[in-house]
């Protein structure tokens, strides 16, 4: 049975619980079939329950757990499937399940940091839009008749605001519909057209603040995923291909697939990284070169993963401190402009009374 909905997903929390419970039961010596049946009774997700029901049926028919999970790669991902396959074939399933549980937790925390870093700016921007909308569409139109009745010519800020307010009152609905349609069309293009998605990901990487966050996130994901796959004795070319499929940014995904092709021809990973310093810092290529020369590539990659995760942690912690004064100044300037546009002409008239 395959999932009919190509967009169906199981939350990271559900995956963590599945892997963690399976690891505990495996360590306790419980048969795999009994473990899957017990976990199926505990899950809250209907989708996960259906998947586990099919996995129970497959395992009872003699399939390996990893073979059964391959039918649901869109849910579990190549990384999880391959780590479990290595655990089954090498007799270290419990250790690999523990690895997976820890890595999924780190992935969840990394995503939380990314969302948390963007939450504050989003709230401030939404507040600014709300204030501007209320003042220009509700407050200012009530004062507009008074301002137009004044014999003196309004100052430039007032004239600008009057024009903007009149335009929005007359065409605001059409502007809103056009903006919504534009957003939907762009979302569909970014989601379904690979070339547009690639361009969007390139723009993210060159944007000053989001670019740094995205680079740290992708570098830490690349380093940790590849390091764990190599530690699990997966061949380097296969490990690179699996790692590429786990990358969320298409720019990095394409580069890592190119690295896999070059490595299959005998090239070292570090050689390619040195020629792509805009995506892979020199620190990374140097550390990977040392790992390749000493035979400790997985250790070097896991060290780099910790390094970039710490950099990302520091950046997200300081993000609100960096953005707060900038956003408050922008918000204050907008409110001040609107307030002056309303108060200045009234003040000019009262001066001549």
C-alpha positions as CSV (number, residue, x, y, z in Angstrom):
1,X,0.0,0.0,0.0
2,X,1.3,3.4,-0.9
3,X,0.1,6.8,0.3
4,X,-2.4,8.2,-2.1
5,X,-1.7,11.8,-1.1
6,X,1.8,12.8,-2.3
7,X,1.8,15.7,0.2
8,X,1.0,13.4,3.2
9,X,3.4,13.9,6.0
10,X,4.0,12.5,9.5
11,X,5.3,15.1,12.1
12,X,8.9,14.8,13.3
13,X,7.5,14.2,16.8
14,X,5.6,11.1,15.6
15,X,8.7,9.9,13.9
16,X,10.8,10.4,17.1
17,X,8.2,8.5,19.2
18,X,8.2,5.6,16.7
19,X,12.0,5.3,16.5
20,X,12.4,5.7,20.3
21,X,9.7,3.2,21.3
22,X,11.1,0.7,18.7
23,X,14.6,1.1,20.1
24,X,13.4,0.5,23.7
25,X,11.5,-2.6,22.6
26,X,14.3,-3.9,20.5
27,X,16.7,-3.6,23.5
28,X,14.2,-5.4,25.7
29,X,14.3,-8.4,23.3
30,X,10.7,-8.0,22.1
31,X,10.1,-9.5,18.6
32,X,9.9,-6.8,15.8
33,X,6.3,-7.8,14.8
34,X,5.0,-7.5,18.4
35,X,6.8,-4.1,18.8
36,X,5.2,-2.7,15.6
37,X,1.8,-3.9,16.7
38,X,2.2,-2.3,20.2
39,X,3.5,1.0,18.7
40,X,0.5,1.1,16.3
41,X,-1.9,1.1,19.2
42,X,-0.1,4.0,20.8
43,X,0.2,6.5,17.9
44,X,-2.2,9.4,17.6
45,X,-1.8,10.0,13.8
46,X,-4.3,8.2,11.6
47,X,-1.7,8.2,8.7
48,X,1.0,6.7,10.9
49,X,-1.5,4.1,12.2
50,X,-2.3,3.1,8.6
51,X,1.4,2.9,7.7
52,X,2.2,0.8,10.8
53,X,-0.7,-1.5,10.0
54,X,0.7,-2.2,6.5
55,X,4.2,-2.5,8.0
56,X,3.0,-5.2,10.4
57,X,1.5,-7.1,7.5
58,X,4.7,-6.8,5.4
59,X,6.9,-7.9,8.3
60,X,4.6,-10.8,9.1
61,X,5.1,-11.9,5.5
62,X,8.9,-12.0,5.9
63,X,10.0,-8.5,4.8
64,X,12.7,-6.6,6.5
65,X,11.6,-3.5,8.3
66,X,13.6,-1.3,6.0
67,X,12.1,-2.9,3.0
68,X,8.6,-2.2,4.3
69,X,9.6,1.4,5.1
70,X,10.8,1.9,1.5
71,X,7.2,2.1,0.4
72,X,6.9,5.3,2.5
73,X,10.1,7.1,1.6
74,X,8.2,10.4,1.3
75,X,7.2,10.0,5.0
76,X,10.4,8.6,6.5
77,X,13.1,9.8,4.0
78,X,16.0,8.0,2.6
79,X,18.2,8.7,5.6
80,X,16.0,6.8,8.1
81,X,15.4,3.9,5.7
82,X,19.1,3.4,5.0
83,X,20.2,3.8,8.7
84,X,17.6,1.1,9.7
85,X,18.7,-1.2,6.8
86,X,22.4,-1.0,7.9
87,X,21.2,-1.7,11.5
88,X,19.3,-4.8,10.4
89,X,22.0,-6.2,8.2
90,X,24.9,-5.6,10.6
91,X,23.0,-6.6,13.8
92,X,23.2,-3.1,15.4
93,X,19.5,-2.1,15.0
94,X,19.2,-0.8,18.5
95,X,22.3,1.4,18.3
96,X,21.1,2.8,14.9
97,X,17.6,3.5,16.2
98,X,19.1,5.4,19.1
99,X,21.2,7.4,16.6
100,X,18.0,8.2,14.6
101,X,16.1,9.3,17.7
102,X,18.8,11.7,18.7
103,X,19.2,13.1,15.2
104,X,15.5,13.6,14.7
105,X,15.5,15.5,18.0
106,X,18.3,17.7,16.8
107,X,16.4,18.2,13.5
108,X,13.3,19.2,15.4
109,X,15.2,21.7,17.6
110,X,16.9,23.2,14.5
111,X,13.6,23.8,12.8
112,X,12.2,25.3,16.0
113,X,15.1,27.8,16.0
114,X,14.5,28.7,12.4
115,X,10.8,29.3,13.0
116,X,11.5,31.2,16.2
117,X,14.0,33.4,14.4
118,X,11.4,34.4,11.9
119,X,8.5,34.8,14.3
120,X,9.4,38.2,15.8
121,X,10.0,40.0,12.5
122,X,6.7,38.5,11.1
123,X,4.8,39.8,14.1
124,X,6.3,43.3,13.9
125,X,5.7,43.5,10.1
126,X,2.1,42.3,10.5
127,X,1.6,44.9,13.3
128,X,3.0,47.6,11.1
129,X,0.6,46.7,8.2
130,X,-2.3,46.6,10.6
131,X,-1.6,50.0,12.1
132,X,-1.1,51.6,8.6
133,X,-4.2,50.0,7.4
134,X,-6.3,51.2,10.3
135,X,-5.0,54.7,10.1
136,X,-5.3,55.1,6.3
137,X,-8.6,53.3,5.8
138,X,-10.5,54.0,9.0
139,X,-9.0,57.0,10.9
140,X,-7.8,59.2,8.1
141,X,-11.0,59.1,6.0
142,X,-12.9,60.6,8.9
143,X,-10.5,63.5,9.1
144,X,-10.3,63.9,5.4
145,X,-13.4,66.2,5.0
146,X,-11.9,68.6,7.6
147,X,-8.6,68.7,5.8
148,X,-10.2,69.3,2.4
149,X,-12.3,72.1,3.8
150,X,-9.2,74.1,4.8
151,X,-8.3,76.9,2.5
152,X,-4.6,76.5,3.0
153,X,-2.8,73.9,0.8
154,X,-1.9,70.8,2.8
155,X,1.8,70.0,3.2
156,X,3.4,67.3,1.0
157,X,3.1,64.4,3.6
158,X,-0.6,65.1,3.9
159,X,-1.1,65.2,0.1
160,X,0.7,61.9,-0.2
161,X,-1.4,60.3,2.5
162,X,-4.6,61.7,1.0
163,X,-3.7,60.3,-2.4
164,X,-2.8,56.9,-0.9
165,X,-5.9,56.8,1.3
166,X,-8.2,57.7,-1.6
167,X,-6.6,55.1,-3.8
168,X,-6.9,52.3,-1.2
169,X,-10.5,53.2,-0.4
170,X,-11.4,53.0,-4.1
171,X,-9.2,50.1,-5.3
172,X,-8.1,48.5,-2.0
173,X,-10.3,45.4,-2.6
174,X,-8.8,44.9,-6.0
175,X,-5.3,45.4,-4.6
176,X,-6.0,42.8,-1.9
177,X,-7.3,40.3,-4.5
178,X,-4.4,40.9,-6.8
179,X,-1.9,40.4,-3.9
180,X,-3.6,37.2,-2.9
181,X,-3.6,35.8,-6.4
182,X,0.0,36.8,-6.8
183,X,0.9,35.0,-3.6
184,X,-1.0,31.9,-4.7
185,X,0.6,31.8,-8.2
186,X,4.1,32.3,-6.7
187,X,3.5,29.6,-4.2
188,X,2.3,27.2,-6.9
189,X,5.3,28.1,-9.1
190,X,7.8,27.7,-6.3
191,X,6.2,24.4,-5.3
192,X,5.8,22.8,-8.7
193,X,8.3,24.4,-11.1
194,X,11.8,23.3,-10.3
195,X,13.5,26.1,-12.1
196,X,11.5,28.7,-10.2
197,X,12.1,26.9,-6.9
198,X,15.8,26.9,-7.7
199,X,15.8,30.7,-8.4
200,X,13.9,31.3,-5.2
201,X,16.4,29.3,-3.2
202,X,19.2,31.2,-4.8
203,X,17.6,34.5,-3.8
204,X,17.3,33.3,-0.2
205,X,21.0,32.5,-0.1
206,X,22.1,35.9,-1.4
207,X,19.7,37.9,0.9
208,X,21.8,39.3,3.7
209,X,20.2,37.8,6.8
210,X,18.1,34.9,5.6
211,X,21.1,33.8,3.5
212,X,23.4,33.4,6.5
213,X,20.7,31.4,8.4
214,X,20.0,29.2,5.3
215,X,23.7,28.5,4.8
216,X,24.3,27.5,8.4
217,X,21.2,25.3,8.4
218,X,22.1,23.5,5.1
219,X,25.8,23.1,6.1
220,X,24.9,21.6,9.4
221,X,22.4,19.2,7.8
222,X,24.9,18.2,5.1
223,X,27.7,17.6,7.6
224,X,25.6,15.6,10.1
225,X,23.7,13.5,7.6
226,X,26.8,12.6,5.6
227,X,28.8,12.0,8.8
228,X,26.2,9.6,10.2
229,X,25.8,7.7,7.0
230,X,29.6,7.2,6.6
231,X,29.8,6.1,10.3
232,X,27.1,3.5,9.5
233,X,29.5,2.1,6.8
234,X,27.4,3.3,3.8
235,X,29.6,3.9,0.8
236,X,30.6,7.5,0.2
237,X,28.9,7.9,-3.2
238,X,25.7,6.4,-2.0
239,X,25.9,8.4,1.2
240,X,26.3,11.6,-0.8
241,X,23.3,10.7,-3.0
242,X,21.1,10.1,0.1
243,X,22.4,13.3,1.7
244,X,21.5,15.3,-1.4
245,X,17.9,14.1,-1.2
246,X,17.6,15.2,2.4
247,X,18.6,18.8,1.6
248,X,15.8,21.4,1.6
249,X,17.7,23.9,-0.6
250,X,17.9,23.0,-4.3
251,X,21.2,24.9,-4.7
252,X,22.9,22.7,-2.1
253,X,21.0,19.6,-3.4
254,X,22.4,20.1,-6.9
255,X,25.9,20.8,-5.6
256,X,26.0,17.6,-3.5
257,X,24.7,15.5,-6.4
258,X,27.6,16.9,-8.5
259,X,30.0,16.0,-5.7
260,X,28.6,12.4,-5.7
261,X,29.2,12.2,-9.5
262,X,32.7,13.6,-9.2
263,X,33.6,11.2,-6.3
264,X,32.4,8.3,-8.4
265,X,35.1,9.3,-10.9
266,X,37.8,9.4,-8.2
267,X,37.7,13.1,-7.1
268,X,37.9,14.0,-3.5
269,X,35.0,15.8,-1.8
270,X,37.2,18.6,-0.6
271,X,38.4,19.4,-4.1
272,X,34.9,20.3,-5.2
273,X,34.2,22.2,-2.0
274,X,37.3,24.4,-2.5
275,X,35.8,25.6,-5.9
276,X,32.5,26.5,-4.3
277,X,33.5,28.9,-1.5
278,X,30.2,30.8,-1.8
279,X,28.4,27.8,-0.6
280,X,31.0,25.8,1.4
281,X,33.4,27.9,3.6
282,X,37.1,27.2,3.4
283,X,36.9,25.8,7.0
284,X,34.7,23.0,5.8
285,X,36.9,22.1,2.8
286,X,40.0,22.1,5.0
287,X,38.4,20.0,7.7
288,X,37.0,17.5,5.2
289,X,40.4,17.3,3.5
290,X,42.0,16.4,6.8
291,X,39.3,13.8,7.3
292,X,39.9,12.3,3.9
293,X,43.6,12.1,4.3
294,X,43.5,10.6,7.9
295,X,40.6,8.3,7.3
296,X,38.4,10.1,9.9
297,X,36.0,11.8,7.5
298,X,32.9,10.9,9.5
299,X,34.4,12.4,12.7
300,X,35.4,15.6,10.8
301,X,31.9,15.9,9.4
302,X,30.2,15.5,12.8
303,X,32.6,18.1,14.3
304,X,31.6,20.5,11.5
305,X,27.9,19.8,12.1
306,X,28.3,20.8,15.8
307,X,30.2,23.9,14.7
308,X,27.6,25.1,12.3
309,X,24.7,24.2,14.6
310,X,26.4,26.3,17.3
311,X,26.8,29.2,14.8
312,X,23.1,28.9,13.9
313,X,22.1,28.8,17.5
314,X,24.1,32.0,18.2
315,X,22.7,33.7,15.1
316,X,19.1,32.9,16.0
317,X,19.5,34.0,19.6
318,X,20.9,37.4,18.5
319,X,18.5,37.8,15.6
320,X,15.8,39.5,17.7
321,X,18.4,41.8,19.2
322,X,19.6,42.7,15.7
323,X,16.2,43.2,14.2
324,X,14.3,44.8,17.1
325,X,15.8,48.3,16.8
326,X,15.6,48.3,13.0
327,X,12.0,47.2,12.9
328,X,11.0,49.5,15.7
329,X,12.6,52.5,13.9
330,X,10.8,51.6,10.6
331,X,7.5,51.1,12.4
332,X,8.0,54.4,14.4
333,X,8.8,56.3,11.2
334,X,5.7,55.0,9.4
335,X,3.4,56.0,12.4
336,X,5.2,59.4,12.7
337,X,4.7,60.1,9.0
338,X,1.0,59.4,9.3
339,X,0.6,61.4,12.5
340,X,2.4,64.4,11.0
341,X,0.3,64.2,7.9
342,X,-2.8,64.5,10.0
343,X,-1.6,67.0,12.7
344,X,0.5,69.4,10.6
345,X,-2.3,70.9,8.5
346,X,-4.5,71.3,11.5
347,X,-1.7,73.0,13.4
348,X,-1.0,75.4,10.5
349,X,-4.7,76.5,10.5
350,X,-4.8,77.0,14.2
351,X,-1.7,79.2,14.0
352,X,-3.6,81.7,11.8
353,X,-6.7,81.8,14.0
